[in-house]
Amino acid sequence: LTNSLEVGTASLFSESIFKANANEGTPTFSKDGKTMIFARGNTGKRSDQSPDVDLYISKNVDGVWSNPEVITVSDSAAWDGCPSFSADNKTLYFASNRAGGKGGIDLYRSNIDNAGRFGRAINMGSDINTTGDEMFPYVSKDGKLYFASDGHAGLGGLDLFQATRKNGEITVEHLGIPLNSSYDDFALIPIDSTKGYVTSNRVGGKGDDDIY
């Protein structure tokens, strides 16, 4: 394994996406790269930790990203974040602490029709969601759901899990060491069967949450 990775110089993504005194993050892109859904919310200051985090959509038209609009499945009274398109762009997965969940932050999905309209938010169920927090969903091309949780048994903090469905039954598997640690480990994005990206605040990084 190599520790080196060629990374270009960071630059502002788009002038039209960002709103003053708000945070934008965790974007997900459609397969053609022309549609982006992301979370926008509070400033991050301790005096402004409201539940007001919503999911927005922006589309790239002739190389320019449109002004973001709140998607219909977002709940204005709740914290909604961590959006993720399925590989076929027919489902949006996300995390929310909206009323009616299993407790804490839960994972939800919304079907997307051919016109790009979002169906109702469907809770992913008690096999996946716990009284703790489930966040950062990612569904691979082969249908495996990767997510972070502090409610399933793990090593401490947020740990990474894999959920698979076979014959109608869901199996949740802890992804073990070294992907997991006693710290927060989350936002797993597989590239292929041998490598991917993960975020962690484990000892040895450059700051708090680092990408590995």
C-alpha positions in Angstrom: 0.0 0.0 0.0 1.2 3.5 -0.7 0.7 6.6 1.4 1.0 9.0 -1.5 -1.9 10.5 -3.4 -1.7 13.1 -6.2 -4.0 16.0 -5.2 -4.5 19.2 -7.1 -4.6 22.7 -5.6 -7.9 23.4 -3.8 -10.2 26.0 -5.3 -13.6 27.4 -4.6 -16.2 25.0 -6.2 -18.8 27.7 -7.3 -19.6 31.2 -6.3 -23.4 30.5 -6.6 -23.5 27.6 -4.1 -22.3 29.3 -1.0 -24.4 31.4 1.4 -23.0 33.9 3.8 -22.9 32.8 7.5 -23.9 29.2 6.7 -22.1 25.9 6.3 -22.3 23.8 3.1 -21.0 20.3 3.0 -21.3 16.5 2.2 -22.2 16.9 -1.5 -23.3 14.0 -3.6 -23.3 14.0 -7.4 -25.4 12.3 -10.0 -23.7 9.8 -12.3 -23.4 12.4 -15.1 -22.0 15.0 -12.7 -24.7 17.5 -13.6 -26.8 17.3 -10.4 -25.5 17.9 -6.9 -27.4 17.6 -3.5 -25.7 18.9 -0.4 -26.4 20.0 3.1 -26.6 23.6 4.2 -27.2 24.8 7.7 -26.0 26.7 10.8 -22.8 28.7 11.1 -21.1 26.1 13.3 -20.9 28.5 16.2 -22.0 27.2 19.6 -24.6 29.9 19.8 -26.1 28.8 16.5 -26.5 25.0 16.9 -30.1 25.0 15.6 -31.6 21.9 13.9 -31.9 24.0 10.8 -29.8 21.9 8.4 -31.6 21.1 5.1 -30.8 19.4 1.8 -30.4 21.5 -1.3 -30.1 20.7 -5.0 -28.2 22.5 -7.7 -27.8 21.7 -11.4 -24.9 22.4 -13.8 -26.2 24.1 -16.9 -23.6 25.1 -19.5 -20.9 24.8 -16.9 -22.6 27.0 -14.3 -24.2 25.7 -11.1 -27.7 27.0 -10.5 -28.8 28.7 -7.3 -29.6 26.0 -4.8 -33.1 25.1 -3.8 -34.4 23.0 -0.9 -35.5 19.5 -2.0 -39.0 18.5 -1.2 -38.0 15.5 0.9 -36.1 17.7 3.3 -37.8 18.5 6.7 -37.4 22.2 7.7 -38.1 21.3 11.3 -35.3 18.7 11.5 -31.6 18.2 10.9 -31.1 16.6 7.4 -27.6 15.8 6.1 -25.2 13.3 4.6 -27.0 12.9 1.2 -25.9 10.1 -1.1 -27.2 9.0 -4.6 -27.5 5.4 -5.4 -25.4 4.2 -8.4 -28.4 4.3 -10.7 -29.6 7.8 -9.4 -33.0 6.3 -8.6 -32.7 6.6 -4.8 -31.4 9.3 -2.5 -30.1 8.2 0.9 -29.6 10.6 3.8 -29.5 11.0 7.5 -32.2 12.9 9.6 -33.3 13.3 13.2 -36.9 14.1 12.1 -39.9 13.0 14.2 -40.9 9.4 14.0 -37.5 7.8 13.8 -35.9 5.1 15.9 -33.9 7.6 18.0 -31.1 10.1 17.5 -30.2 10.4 13.8 -31.6 7.7 11.4 -30.9 6.7 7.9 -33.7 7.3 5.3 -34.2 6.8 1.6 -36.3 8.6 -1.0 -37.1 7.2 -4.4 -36.6 9.5 -7.4 -38.8 9.2 -10.4 -37.9 9.8 -14.1 -38.8 13.4 -13.8 -36.5 13.9 -10.9 -39.2 14.2 -8.3 -38.5 12.9 -4.8 -40.9 10.4 -3.1 -41.6 10.4 0.6 -38.8 9.7 3.1 -38.7 6.1 4.2 -37.0 5.1 7.4 -34.4 2.3 6.8 -35.8 0.3 9.7 -34.6 -1.1 13.1 -32.1 -3.5 11.6 -30.1 -0.5 10.6 -31.3 2.4 12.8 -30.8 2.4 16.5 -31.5 4.7 19.4 -28.0 6.2 18.7 -26.9 8.0 15.5 -26.6 6.4 12.1 -25.0 8.7 9.5 -23.0 9.0 6.2 -24.8 6.3 4.0 -23.1 5.1 0.9 -24.6 2.4 -1.4 -22.1 0.6 -3.6 -22.9 -0.7 -7.2 -23.5 -4.2 -5.8 -26.1 -2.9 -3.3 -24.1 -2.9 -0.1 -25.0 -0.1 2.3 -22.0 1.4 4.2 -22.7 3.7 7.1 -21.4 5.1 10.4 -23.1 4.4 13.7 -22.5 4.8 17.4 -25.6 2.7 18.3 -24.4 -0.7 17.0 -21.8 -2.5 19.0 -18.3 -1.2 18.0 -15.0 0.0 19.2 -16.0 3.5 20.3 -17.5 6.7 18.8 -18.8 6.4 15.3 -17.8 3.1 13.7 -18.1 1.9 10.1 -20.6 -0.9 9.2 -21.8 -2.7 6.2 -25.4 -3.8 5.7 -26.4 -6.4 3.1 -29.8 -7.9 2.2 -30.3 -11.6 1.3 -33.6 -13.4 1.0 -35.3 -10.5 2.6 -33.1 -10.4 5.7 -30.7 -7.6 6.5 -27.3 -8.4 8.0 -25.2 -5.6 9.6 -21.5 -6.3 9.9 -18.9 -4.2 11.8 -16.0 -3.5 9.4 -13.3 -4.1 12.0 -9.8 -2.8 12.5 -8.0 -0.9 10.9 -11.0 0.9 9.3 -12.4 1.3 12.8 -10.8 2.6 15.9 -11.8 3.8 19.4 -12.3 7.3 17.8 -14.9 8.5 15.3 -14.6 6.7 11.9 -17.1 7.6 9.2 -17.9 8.7 5.6 -16.5 5.5 3.9 -16.4 5.9 0.1 -15.1 2.8 -1.6 -13.3 3.3 -4.9 -13.1 -0.4 -5.8 -12.6 -3.7 -3.9 -9.1 -2.7 -2.7 -9.2 0.9 -1.8 -11.4 3.9 -0.8 -11.6 6.9 1.5 -12.5 7.2 5.1 -12.7 10.1 7.6 -11.5 9.8 11.2 -10.3 11.8 14.2 -8.0 9.1 15.4 -4.5 9.9 16.8 -1.9 10.7 14.2 -3.8 13.0 11.9 -3.2 16.6 10.9 -6.0 18.0 13.1 -9.4 16.9 14.2 -11.3 15.0 11.4 -8.9 13.9 8.7 -9.4 12.0 5.4 -7.5 8.8 5.0 
